[in-house]
Amino acid sequence: MNTLRKAAAEETLDPDDWADVQTLSHRVVDDAVRYLRDVRDRPVWQDIPAEVKAFFESSLPQGPAPLAEIYREVAENVMAYPMGNVHPRFWAWYMGSSNFTGALGDFLAAIQGSNLGGGNHAAAYMDLQVVNWCKEMMGFPASASGTLVSGGSMANIIGLAVARNLKAGVDVRELGLAAMEKPLRFYGSDQVHSCHRKAMEALGLGNRALRRISTDAGLQIDITALREAIAEDRAAGFQPACVIGTAGTVNTGAIDDLQGLAKLAAEEDLWFHVDGCIGALLTIAPENKYRVAGIELADSVALDPHKWLHAPFEAGCALIRDADAHHATFAVTPEYLEMTPRGLASANWLHDFGLQTTRGFRALKVWMALKEHGIEKFGRLIDQNVEQARYLTMLIEDEPLLELVAPTNINIVCYRYHPEGMDGDMLKPLNTEIMLRLQEEGTAAISDTTVHGQHCLRVAINNHRTRREDLELLIRETIRLGDEIANTSAAD
Ligand SMILES: *Cc1c(COP(=O)(O)O)cnc(C)c1O
């Protein structure tokens, strides 16, 4: 008791001297501005030297260290070795290139520190506002609901979970899938993103519950084959539940016939989910929005503000037309999370719309950049990337040593170096070597894939910093490296 009454030296994580922190923070911001301003002058990516890798094995710090020293270590060891997706010549896999305003939003969100599990506070209202803006972009009714999540994979899980619960015909939340008489079946094309497999597994349905339907020459789902698969499944005692349309496949950017799928889903009484992680935002691009006509008919859409809105990671969004079905899939009210008539817990119980309880303030970074530039500019940037992909396609077609491996739909270009007389078996190692040297020399980051059995280099232009000259450089360097590698291996 006595010791309790003695004034203890109470500690806090706040600095002893706020003025010091202020000075250092100004330097951090100055460096950050230069970092993005000069990104074009640095290599896209570089391998991490062994001594820097060793830095990441330093032991758990027991005592304090000066913040300025810590910042120096971060600048040297972390900031110097990025993935590279903020660089104008990063076109690997599929991701956005971030933006400074969004980074400020992330910083301010962390300073305010609010938990978006919910509540009667500004961040929660802004979270809902950004969801409403996404609904507006997709042409969804105001009565629809949605939630900001970590990314497209989680956004897809949210949509598919609602589909599962609604179509199960039993109370899956209470009884589980074991209570179902007929196993559910979901459908997507053979180009469907791998996150849907994970979703099927996590939802307890199993990978085989997702039937991959064949695609046509344009890599769009074959709707006739889909219709047949559904009939076959019904006859075999399965319960068709959901069709997943892809608006922009990850391999080639192909967009399924969304209007056709919406019609089929209505006829067959299936949930219609659209994986729009790549292409949903085409709805805001004046020249290309026609490509995703029908997305507004979906029961649920997954979209990715950290792709074509270039929000700093992470920001995904799930939209559900039937707000009640959405709420009924996730809402749980334990005694410690009851709402109150007034006060902090009187509004916006956002954890009722997803799997997370605590949620970060993702909305601010998206909101600030949208306010700064306006949606029209984001739409023009999307059109610009599509135009750049068309330009790159033309450069490839004009070049006898290169060939397109898949039709270019939107902003993804699949091509390979293919000199006359070289046979198929040699092309994969040769093109892989080109890709690796482009990365290692810091010129460009591209990835590879296989389309209809053919290996190819893959350029996904989801980047507001890319210029045509960057694509011209890519083509010159692909040919230079291809020639160099082909000649060395010929000499071996
Ligand atoms: C990127 C992507 C996903 C996964 O989204 P994340 O944000 O990476 O989780 C899903 N589907 C498609 C078509 C994608 O391109």
The ligand as an SDF file (V2000), in Angstrom:
LIG
                    3D

 15 15  0  0  0  0  0  0  0  0999 V2000
   -4.6740   -8.3680  -57.3440 C   0  0  0  0  0  0  0  0  0  0  0  0
   -5.8160   -9.2760  -57.6040 C   0  0  0  0  0  0  0  0  0  0  0  0
   -6.4600   -9.9510  -56.5780 C   0  0  0  0  0  0  0  0  0  0  0  0
   -5.9560   -9.9360  -55.1730 C   0  0  0  0  0  0  0  0  0  0  0  0
   -5.9830   -8.6510  -54.6540 O   0  0  0  0  0  0  0  0  0  0  0  0
   -4.9590   -8.2100  -53.4960 P   0  0  0  0  0  0  0  0  0  0  0  0
   -5.2380   -6.7740  -53.3450 O   0  0  0  0  0  0  0  0  0  0  0  0
   -3.5910   -8.5240  -54.0090 O   0  0  0  0  0  0  0  0  0  0  0  0
   -5.2950   -9.0240  -52.3000 O   0  0  0  0  0  0  0  0  0  0  0  0
   -7.5890  -10.6780  -56.8870 C   0  0  0  0  0  0  0  0  0  0  0  0
   -8.0400  -10.7650  -58.1490 N   0  0  0  0  0  0  0  0  0  0  0  0
   -7.4200  -10.1530  -59.1670 C   0  0  0  0  0  0  0  0  0  0  0  0
   -7.9780  -10.2920  -60.5560 C   0  0  0  0  0  0  0  0  0  0  0  0
   -6.2790   -9.4030  -58.9350 C   0  0  0  0  0  0  0  0  0  0  0  0
   -5.6410   -8.8160  -59.9460 O   0  0  0  0  0  0  0  0  0  0  0  0
  1  2  1  0
  2  3  1  0
  2 14  2  0
  3  4  1  0
  3 10  2  0
  4  5  1  0
  5  6  1  0
  6  7  2  0
  6  8  1  0
  6  9  1  0
 10 11  1  0
 11 12  2  0
 12 13  1  0
 12 14  1  0
 14 15  1  0
M  END
$$$$
